[in-house]
């Protein structure tokens, strides 16, 4: 029996448990397809973009890849992804959430499929709120949120703990504030894209968020800490009153419905701004590379990873949400009441622009957001400095856009 090998690149989606999580899916696949081997490699997020660019440029590398959903259109624009022409309708019958499926299309063709999704959730400590005399109503408006954070700080608590401020995923923390202020990242009203994250509404949302952080809503030292440390301080040490991160804590056995933690924390959306209330939807897609020479076998791998059984098992293992509506219902039942509330947040969900150069634009934005956070950490943040950084980022992004116009 001839054996074919499919090379699979994934990211460390479950931290130290990433290898065991994907190994379970490979084992299940091999039971069904013993003639197909999967050579899996876990690529660190900080190296993933550069590795992908090299592979696409050389037209040599993996057959199936996990890509952040904001990178998909860029990878396809550069000629790195295989189109799913001919199987589009079959894939779309899977009832994917439209916001995540939209990140998989480029030039009206499906070039990837959603694998899992994540949203930014506000976790808050009910016991701490009771002690301070607060309720969930602090998340009603920007003003009530700022007032509540000040009250928490005055009572001796660090109001907000944020995971991942050192990671290259900073945009997910600023997007809801830009959107709820009526701003956006790109303006395409005249048929051509231009950067709009330095426009008046976007800057209003950004300044609300960054100035709130600068007003001691966070501990500046937290900016240097990793996700696990911040989360541990929230869930285990009573150090933070509010925690903003993805859905992974809901898959942590120590936070099950039967534990102390479920009795003392709840989830909410970020407060409503002048233009509404939004939640960031992120996640990852799966794609077959344009240079794969085992496309039929790669398609079997992809179809297996998108099966209901695999989606439920893998998303629970990595702390994410399935991208398909039936599996989301099953996920919510497994998580419990909190899971059902999180799924209801998806109605306020929004994804980042699906633009050919978004992957490159994202790198520009991350660089300047990191500089703004350094001002906050050093106690030197001002709105003027923030606007200068965003203006520079806007100019750099517009130069990229002009280069392909």
N, C-alpha and C positions, 0 to 999 in steps of 0.2 A: 504493500500500500504506500503510494507516494504521499509524503507529508509536506504541506505548505506552511510557511511561517508568516504570520501577520505581526508587524511591529506596531506596538501601541504606546503612545505617549500620553500620560496623564499627569496631573499636578498633585501635590501633597494635600489632598482635599480633606483628609482626616488627621492631619498632624502625624504623630508617631504611628497611628493605626492605619495610615494610608495604604501601606503595602498589603496588610492583611485584608483590607476592604476590597481592593481590586483583585487580590488573589482568589477570594471566594467566587467572584464573578467569572474569572478565568477557569476555575475548577468546574463550575457549573456548565460553562460553554464546552469544555473539553469532553465532558460526559456525553454531550450531544454530537460533537464533531471531533472524534478522536484523530482524524486525519489532518486537523488544523492546529498548529501550535501558535501560541501568542507569546511574543517576546515583549514584555512590558517594561517600561522605564518611567520612573517618577521624576519629573523635571521640576526643580524649584521654581516658584513663581518669579523670583527675582531674575532668573536666567531664561525663563520661558520665551519671552519676546525675542531676545537675541537669537536663541536657538532656532526658533521658528523662521526668523528672517534668513538665517544662514541656510537652513534646509530648503526653503523656497528658492533662494538664489541659486543654490547648487542643484536643485531638483533631485535631491537625494536625502533619504531619511525615513521617517515613519510612514506607515500606511494609514493608520487611524489616529487622529489627534483630538485631544481635548483643547479647546480654545475658549478663552473668556469671551462672552457674547459681544463685547464691544470691539473685539479684534476680528470678528468673522469677516466683515465686509472688506477690511483692509487685506486680509490674507487672500481672499478671493480676487480682489482687484489686482494683486500682485501675481496672480496666476498659480496660487498654491493649492486650490481646492477643486475637487471634482464636482461637477454639477450632478444633481440627482434627477436630471431630465428623464422622464419616462416612469419614474417612481414617485413623483411629487404627490400625486393624488392619494396614493396608498399611504404615504407617510402622514399626510395631513388628515387622514381619517382618524388619526390617533387622538384627536381632541386636545391638542396642545393649547395652552393658554396663549391667546393672540399676542400679548405683549412680548412674550419670549420667542414665539415663532417668527415675529417680525424681524428679529435680529439675525435670522438665518437666511434671509433673502437678499440678493444683490442683483440688480439689473433684471428684476422680475423672475429670477430663477432661484430655486432652493439649492443652497451650497453647503448647508449644515443642518443638523437637527438638534433641538434642545435636549440636554442630558439631565440637568438639574437646575433649580433656581433658588435664589435666596433673596430675602428682603431685609431692610433695616427695621428692626423692632426696638421699641422703647420698653425696657423692663424697669419696673419701679417697685420699691420696697413698701408694701402696705403698712408694715409695722412702724417703719421710720416715719412715713407720712402721718400716721395716726399720732405719734408722739409730738410731731411738730405742728399738728393741726391743719394738715393739708389733705386734699383728696385728688382724685383723677382729673378734676376740673382744671388743674393747673396746665393741662395739655390742651385746653380749649383754644387759646389764642397766644400769639407771641407775647403779649403784655402779661398775661397770667403766668406764662412759663418763666419769664424773666423774674417776675415778682416771687414766684415759688422757689426759684433757684437762690435768690437772695435770702429768703427766709430759712432755707436749708443750711446755707453757709453760716448765717447768724447763729443757728442752733448747734454749730460745730461739726456739721457733716460736709463732705465734698459732694456737691450736688450731682455732678455728672461724671461717670467713668466711661471712656470711649476706647473700644478695642481697635487695634490696628492702625494707629496714627503714624506708625513708622512704615507701614506697608505701602506698596504701589497701588493702593485702591482707595486713595483719599477722596476721589471724586464722589463716591457714594455717600460721603458725609455732607458734601456741600450741595448736591443736586436737589434734595427736597426743599432747601431754603431758597434756592434760585427759582424753582418752579412755583413755590407758594407765594413768592413776591411778584409773580407775573413775568419772570424772565425765562430765558432758555440758553442753550449752549450755542446753537446755530440758528441763523435767520436765513430762510430760503424764499422769502416773499417775492423777490424779483426773479426767481428762477435760478439764481446762483447763490451758493452758500457763502456766508461770512460769519465770523465769530461774533456772538452776541452776549457772551458772558461778562463783558465789561460795559454793557449798556446799563442805563439807570436802574431799571427794576432788578436786574441780576445783582448789581452792586448793593442795592438796598437789602436783599436777602443775605448776601454774603457778610455785610457789615453787622447785621443783627446777630448772626451765628458767631462770627469771629470775635466781636466785641463782648458777647456773652461769655465766651471762653476766657477772654482776657480779664473779665471782671471776677475772676476766681471761681467761675462755675466748674472749672476743673483744677486739678493739681497740676501745674506746669510740668512737674517731674514725670507725670503719667505719659507724656508724649514720647518718652524714651522707652516705655515698657511694652511688652508684647501682649497679645490678646489674652493668653492664659492667665497672666498675672493680674490684669485689670479685672477679668471676670471672676477670678478667685476672690479678689478684694470685695467685689459686690456681693456674690452669693455666699461667701464663707466668713468674711470678717466684719461685716456691717460698716464698711468704710465709705461706700458710695450709696447715695439714695436712688440714683437713676443710672441705668446702664444702657448704652446704645450699641447694638451689634446685630449680627445675623441670627438665624434661627437655630444654630447648632446647639445652644444650651437646652433646647427642648428635647433633644435626643440623648441628653446626659442622664444615665440611670439615677444619679443622685438628685435629679430635679423632677422625678416622677410625681404624679399626682398624690402619691401617698406620703411624701416627705414633708419635712418642716418647710422646705423652700417653696413648695407650691402653695402652702398656706400663707406665706409671707411675701410673695411677689405676684405681680400681675403684668399684663402687657398692654401697650397703647400705641397709638400713632403719634408722630410728632405734631406739634400744635398747628392750627390753621392760620395761614397768613392772609394777606390782602387778596390773593388770587385763588385761595383754596387750600386744601390739605392733600399732600402727596407722599407716597412711599416709594423709595428706590427699589426697583426690581433688577437684580443682577443674576449671575449664574454662569454656566458654561454650556457650550455646544459640543457636539461631536461631528467630525468631518472626515472624509476620505481624501487623502492628498492626491493632487493631479499627477504625481509621479509614481504612485503605487503601481506595482506590476502584479498585484494579487487582489484586484478590485472585487472579484466575486467573493472571495474569502473574507475580505475586509467588510463587505456588506453584511455577511452573516454575523460577524462580530458586532457590528453596529446594531443590527436588528436584535441580537440577544441582549445587549446592554439596554435597549429600549423596551424590552419585554416587561410586562407588568410585574412579574415576580422579581426581576433584577432591579427595576426602578425602585420598588418599595424597599428591598433589602439594602441596596447601595445608598440611597438617600438617607435612610435611617442611620446607616453606619457613618456617614460623613456629616450628618446634621444639616442636610439641605431639604428642599421641598421638591417633590416630583413635578415635572413640567406639564403633565397631562392631568386633565380635570378629574377623571375617575380615580386615579391614583392619589390625587390630592385629598379626596374624600376619605380614602383608606388611611392616608397619613394622619389626617386630623383625628380620626377615630382612635388610632394608636396613641397619639400624643395626649388626647383628652380634651377637656373643655378649652384649655389655652390654645391648643392646636386649631380648634374650630374658629376661635377669635382671630388667630393669625391669618387663616385662609380668607376670612371676611375682609382683611386689610387689602387683599389683592385688588379689590374694586377701586382703590385709590392708587394703584400701582402705575408706575411709569418707567420706561427704559430710556437709556441714553441714545443719541442719534445713530442711525445705521448709515454711516457715511463711509465712502471708500477709504478715506484717510483718517478715520476716527482713531484707530490704534496709535498712529503717530501724534495726532492732536492730544490724545490722552497723556502721552509721555511729557509733552510740553506743559500741560496743565498741572500734572503731578509735581513737576519741578518747582513751579511757582507757588503752589499751595504749601509745599514743604517749607518754602522760605517764609511764608506768612506764619506758619505754625512756629517757626524758630523765633519770630518776633514775639509771639505770645509767650513762649517758654522763657525768653529773656526779659519779658516785661516791657517791651518797646513797641508793642502794637499800636498803630493808629489807623484810622480810616484812609488817610492819605497814602500811607505805605501800602496798604492793601490794594488801593486803586492803582497805584503805580505798578505793582506786580501783575495785576490782572490786565492792565493796559499793555504791558510788555508781552504777556502770554497771548493776548488777542492779536497783536501785531505779528508775532511769530506764526500763529495758526493761520492768519490771513495770507502770509507769505507762502505757506504750504498749499493753501487752497488755490492761490493764483498760479502756482507752479503746474497744476494739472488742469487749469481752466481751458 
